[in-house]
Amino acid sequence: MAFDPFTAGFDLIKTGLDKFFPDANEELKGKLSQAAAEISNEYNLQLAQLNINSVEAQHPSIFVAGWRPFIGWVGGSGLAYQFIFMPVLNGVIGFFGMPPVFMSIDIGLLQTTLGTMLGLGVARSYDKKAGTDTKAMVRK
């Protein structure tokens, strides 16, 4: 900062203008830095969850490692009930003149879960076909 009154006045005016009209580049740099920090945080959270999933899948207990097959069996059983057993059983009951007893289920959530499981299965099949070494992807 200079000691002459004109430069000091201009510096004072510039400081005041910077307060009311901030530099757009500095503002964008701040937003970019904040977005990068949020992305890094989300990445670290997802990576931690993947590491937990990897450890769970290697567990010898069926109650820890068996939840993925359980979801598959429950989903498959729900679809089989909705599209095979329920219509056939209600048809047999209706043939004898009785009202339908077996109720239809809301399968929206079931389809979402099964679609996700099938999508993961397809991704894993692609990895196997491509020869991707998934053991090399695990962070140690």
Secondary structure, DSSP 8 states (H G I E B T S, - for coil): --SSHHHHHHHHHHHHHHHHS--HHHHHHHHHHHHHHHHHHHHHHHHHHHHHHHHHHT-SSHHHHTHHHHHHHHHHHHHHIIIIIHHHHHHHHHHTT----S-----HHHHHHHHHHHHHHHHHHHHHHHT--GGGGS--
